[in-house]
Amino acid sequence: MFQVRIHGRGGQGVVTAAELLSVAAFEDGHHAQAFPVFGSERTGAPVMAFCRIDGRPIRTREPVMHPDALVIQDPTLLHALDLSAALVVVNTTGTVQAPGRVVTVPASALAREHLGRPMPGAPLLAALAAASGIVTLAGLEHAIRERFPAAVADGNIAAARAAYQGVVAHA
């Protein structure tokens, strides 16, 4: 089972990102589940969501305590997180130190360029897909098209493709 924990702030699309990842996994023929954990439930408050992907039905329902991958939408949260996952994908242009593999992506800038808003979810998920192979870019694009209206989907897909290619080029 591949387990992902996504961290960000309310309003950044953390919950949507987990849902998109699970739909992409389902599209690729896997079993998947996604669910959030909320704190104060307000814009800007720390938010966490989880996604599990497996080839068999997933029976466990508890939070992901030992993720295979972390996706961090807001780098200001880095100081408060345990970065000991095998793969850490971070929305930043800076350097991040962690024991496992770290992939940094200027996800907010890519989203702003292609979507007109700094919503980092789709580019970060594409970076996760490129770095881990857990879902395909085609599966992710399908999930995005299913979730958003055409113009918003097009912008998210363009940002996702740019992030995916950036990770592949640096691999």
C-alpha positions as CSV (number, residue, x, y, z in Angstrom):
1,M,0.0,0.0,0.0
2,F,1.3,3.5,-0.9
3,Q,0.3,6.1,1.6
4,V,0.4,9.9,1.0
5,R,-0.1,12.7,3.5
6,I,-0.8,16.2,2.1
7,H,-0.2,19.3,4.2
8,G,-1.2,22.8,3.4
9,R,-3.4,25.6,4.6
10,G,-7.2,26.1,4.3
11,G,-8.1,27.4,0.9
12,Q,-5.1,25.9,-0.9
13,G,-7.0,22.8,-2.1
14,V,-5.5,20.2,0.2
15,V,-8.6,18.1,0.4
16,T,-9.2,18.5,-3.4
17,A,-5.7,17.3,-4.1
18,A,-6.2,14.1,-2.0
19,E,-9.4,13.5,-3.9
20,L,-7.8,14.1,-7.3
21,L,-5.0,11.7,-6.4
22,S,-7.5,9.0,-5.4
23,V,-9.5,9.4,-8.6
24,A,-6.3,9.3,-10.7
25,A,-5.4,6.0,-8.9
26,F,-8.8,4.6,-9.5
27,E,-8.6,5.6,-13.2
28,D,-5.3,3.8,-13.4
29,G,-6.9,0.6,-12.0
30,H,-6.0,0.8,-8.3
31,H,-8.1,0.9,-5.2
32,A,-7.9,4.2,-3.4
33,Q,-9.3,6.3,-0.6
34,A,-8.9,9.9,0.4
35,F,-10.0,11.8,3.5
36,P,-9.2,15.1,5.3
37,V,-8.4,16.1,8.8
38,F,-9.5,19.6,9.8
39,G,-8.4,21.8,12.7
40,S,-10.1,25.1,13.1
41,E,-11.6,24.9,9.6
42,R,-10.8,28.4,8.5
43,T,-8.9,29.8,5.6
44,G,-5.2,29.8,6.3
45,A,-5.3,27.3,9.1
46,P,-3.2,24.2,8.7
47,V,-5.0,21.4,6.9
48,M,-4.0,17.8,6.3
49,A,-5.5,15.1,4.0
50,F,-4.6,11.5,3.3
51,C,-4.6,9.2,0.3
52,R,-4.0,5.5,0.2
53,I,-3.4,3.6,-3.0
54,D,-3.2,-0.2,-3.4
55,G,-3.9,-3.1,-5.8
56,R,-6.3,-4.6,-3.3
57,P,-9.3,-3.2,-1.4
58,I,-8.3,-0.9,1.4
59,R,-9.9,-1.7,4.8
60,T,-8.0,0.6,7.1
61,R,-9.5,4.0,7.9
62,E,-7.1,5.6,10.4
63,P,-4.9,8.6,9.6
64,V,-1.6,8.0,7.7
65,M,1.0,8.1,10.4
66,H,4.0,6.8,8.4
67,P,3.5,8.0,4.8
68,D,5.5,6.8,1.8
69,A,5.2,10.3,0.4
70,L,4.5,13.8,1.8
71,V,3.2,16.6,-0.3
72,I,3.6,20.0,1.2
73,Q,1.6,22.8,-0.4
74,D,2.8,25.5,2.0
75,P,6.5,25.5,2.8
76,T,5.9,27.7,5.9
77,L,4.7,24.4,7.5
78,L,8.0,22.6,7.0
79,H,9.4,23.5,10.5
80,A,6.5,21.7,12.2
81,L,6.5,18.5,10.1
82,D,8.4,15.2,10.3
83,L,9.9,14.9,6.9
84,S,11.0,11.2,7.3
85,A,9.0,9.9,4.4
86,A,10.8,8.2,1.5
87,L,9.6,11.0,-0.8
88,V,8.9,14.6,0.0
89,V,7.4,16.9,-2.6
90,V,7.4,20.6,-1.6
91,N,6.0,23.7,-3.2
92,T,9.1,25.9,-3.2
93,T,12.0,27.2,-5.2
94,G,14.3,26.8,-2.2
95,T,16.2,23.9,-0.8
96,V,14.7,21.4,1.6
97,Q,16.6,19.0,3.8
98,A,15.1,15.6,4.5
99,P,16.3,12.1,5.0
100,G,14.6,10.7,1.9
101,R,14.3,12.0,-1.7
102,V,13.1,15.6,-1.9
103,V,11.5,17.0,-5.0
104,T,10.9,20.8,-5.0
105,V,8.5,22.3,-7.5
106,P,7.5,26.0,-8.0
107,A,3.9,24.8,-7.9
108,S,2.2,28.1,-7.0
109,A,4.1,29.9,-9.7
110,L,3.2,27.3,-12.3
111,A,-0.5,27.4,-11.3
112,R,-0.4,31.3,-11.4
113,E,1.1,31.1,-14.9
114,H,-1.3,28.5,-16.3
115,L,-4.4,29.0,-14.2
116,G,-4.2,32.6,-13.1
117,R,-4.3,31.6,-9.4
118,P,-1.7,30.2,-7.0
119,M,-3.4,26.8,-6.4
120,P,-0.5,24.3,-6.1
121,G,-2.4,21.0,-6.0
122,A,-2.3,19.9,-9.6
123,P,1.4,20.6,-10.2
124,L,2.4,19.0,-6.9
125,L,0.4,15.9,-7.7
126,A,2.0,15.7,-11.2
127,A,5.4,16.0,-9.5
128,L,4.5,13.2,-7.2
129,A,3.3,11.1,-10.2
130,A,6.6,11.8,-12.0
131,A,8.8,11.0,-8.9
132,S,6.9,7.9,-7.7
133,G,5.1,6.4,-10.6
134,I,2.2,5.7,-8.3
135,V,-0.3,7.3,-10.8
136,T,0.0,8.2,-14.4
137,L,-0.1,11.7,-15.8
138,A,-3.0,10.6,-18.0
139,G,-4.9,9.4,-14.9
140,L,-4.3,12.7,-13.1
141,E,-5.5,14.6,-16.2
142,H,-8.7,12.5,-16.3
143,A,-9.3,13.3,-12.6
144,I,-8.8,17.0,-13.2
145,R,-11.2,17.0,-16.1
146,E,-13.8,15.2,-14.1
147,R,-13.5,17.6,-11.2
148,F,-13.3,21.1,-12.8
149,P,-15.1,23.0,-15.5
150,A,-13.2,23.1,-18.9
151,A,-11.2,26.4,-18.5
152,V,-10.1,25.6,-15.0
153,A,-9.3,22.0,-15.9
154,D,-7.2,23.2,-18.9
155,G,-5.2,25.6,-16.7
156,N,-4.6,22.9,-14.0
157,I,-3.6,20.3,-16.6
158,A,-1.1,22.8,-18.2
159,A,0.4,23.5,-14.8
160,A,0.5,19.7,-14.0
161,R,2.2,18.9,-17.3
162,A,4.8,21.6,-16.7
163,A,5.6,20.2,-13.2
164,Y,5.7,16.7,-14.5
165,Q,8.1,17.5,-17.2
166,G,10.3,19.5,-14.8
167,V,10.6,16.5,-12.5
168,V,11.2,14.1,-15.4
169,A,13.9,16.4,-16.8
170,H,15.8,16.5,-13.5
171,A,15.5,12.8,-12.7
